[in-house]
């Protein structure tokens, strides 16, 4: 019972989700290191921080949820494109692998973002 109330906390769910993604990265790093870019940890930290910032914005102003949600998406896309450009400009060795790893993590956090968006709409629609 107490576990369910803890898991309803948004920040706890985000932390649990990030720990699962972290465990997957560690698992792949140990079993299939050739499919991970050397910059995987930079990608992970960037994805975590951008998602946390976007989710913090959503919780900051619930009365303007739609506008904040759109702002968060724009920030996420622009920050991601800037991040990719900077890493590629710095001279990443395997650009295709880097971009593939980036978008896989990006999609994981985007799916979590969509899930939280839908779960926030449910109470409104009732």
C-alpha positions as MATLAB code, in Angstrom:
seq = 'XXXXXXXXXXXXXXXXXXXXXXXXXXXXXXXXXXXXXXXXXXXXXXXXXXXXXXXXXXXXXXXXXXXXXXXXXXXXXXXXXXXXXXXXXXXXXXXXXXXXXXXXXXXXXXXXXXXXXXXXXXXXXX';
ca = [
       0.000    0.000    0.000;
       2.761    2.438    0.933;
       4.726    1.432   -2.161;
       1.804    2.364   -4.405;
       1.516    5.802   -2.835;
       5.254    6.338   -3.256;
       5.090    5.297   -6.919;
       2.348    7.851   -7.536;
       4.905   10.564   -6.860;
       6.026   11.868  -10.195;
       9.672   12.374   -9.258;
       9.943    8.868   -7.864;
       8.559    7.427  -11.097;
      11.061    9.479  -13.086;
      13.902    8.260  -10.870;
      12.789    4.622  -11.164;
      12.492    4.969  -14.927;
      15.956    6.526  -15.153;
      17.418    3.743  -13.024;
      15.886    1.168  -15.373;
      17.399    2.951  -18.380;
      20.717    3.137  -16.519;
      20.571   -0.606  -15.832;
      19.896   -1.288  -19.515;
      22.877    0.829  -20.542;
      25.100   -0.980  -18.044;
      23.806   -4.348  -19.251;
      24.538   -3.519  -22.873;
      27.910   -2.070  -21.943;
      28.876   -5.381  -20.352;
      27.349   -7.734  -22.911;
      27.453   -5.864  -26.240;
      29.912   -2.974  -25.961;
      30.214   -2.663  -29.743;
      26.665   -1.290  -30.005;
      27.347    1.595  -27.623;
      29.065    4.838  -28.443;
      31.972    6.047  -26.325;
      29.772    9.016  -25.454;
      26.903    6.916  -24.076;
      27.240    8.364  -20.575;
      27.270   11.907  -21.899;
      24.132   11.071  -23.863;
      22.513    9.517  -20.796;
      23.265   12.499  -18.551;
      22.094   14.943  -21.191;
      18.842   13.040  -21.760;
      18.251   12.812  -18.028;
      18.851   16.516  -17.442;
      16.738   17.713  -20.366;
      13.884   15.408  -19.392;
      14.125   16.458  -15.772;
      14.052   20.118  -16.797;
      11.023   19.577  -19.020;
       9.197   17.611  -16.337;
      10.068   20.222  -13.732;
       8.525   22.865  -15.996;
       5.329   20.811  -16.281;
       4.981   20.531  -12.523;
       5.863   24.181  -11.965;
       2.747   25.556  -13.614;
      -0.134   23.062  -13.785;
      -2.679   25.720  -14.764;
      -0.838   26.365  -18.055;
      -0.159   22.704  -18.673;
      -0.579   22.700  -22.453;
       1.589   25.768  -23.048;
       4.274   24.476  -20.688;
       4.124   21.063  -22.360;
       4.704   22.625  -25.771;
       7.512   24.779  -24.383;
       9.111   21.670  -22.893;
       8.937   19.870  -26.228;
      10.499   22.803  -28.067;
      13.266   23.074  -25.467;
      13.900   19.337  -25.690;
      14.136   19.343  -29.498;
      16.339   22.444  -29.699;
      18.616   21.260  -26.900;
      18.910   17.839  -28.521;
      19.800   19.233  -31.933;
      22.346   21.558  -30.347;
      23.831   18.689  -28.341;
      24.170   16.501  -31.433;
      25.761   19.351  -33.392;
      28.297   20.070  -30.642;
      29.289   16.430  -30.211;
      29.620   15.891  -33.965;
      31.577   19.140  -34.323;
      33.942   18.005  -31.549;
      34.808   14.998  -33.666;
      32.882   11.940  -32.545;
      34.513    8.876  -34.096;
      31.427    6.889  -35.040;
      28.724    9.444  -35.774;
      26.097    6.926  -36.885;
      26.470    4.900  -33.683;
      26.372    8.081  -31.605;
      23.182    9.312  -33.270;
      21.557    5.872  -32.986;
      22.387    5.700  -29.266;
      21.189    9.257  -28.776;
      17.832    8.693  -30.416;
      17.236    5.426  -28.587;
      17.685    7.183  -25.246;
      15.748   10.181  -26.551;
      12.833    7.912  -27.464;
      12.901    6.182  -24.068;
      12.541    9.518  -22.295;
       9.996   10.743  -24.845;
       7.841    7.672  -24.225;
       8.035    8.348  -20.497;
       7.054   11.950  -21.172;
       4.055   10.878  -23.253;
       3.033    8.408  -20.558;
       3.081   11.124  -17.903;
       1.149   13.448  -20.202;
      -1.567   10.850  -20.736;
      -1.710    9.996  -17.044;
      -2.184   13.694  -16.256;
      -5.061   13.913  -18.724;
      -6.993   11.046  -17.164;
      -7.982   12.893  -13.974;
      -9.048   15.918  -16.025;
     -11.321   13.875  -18.297;
     -13.229   12.238  -15.433;
];
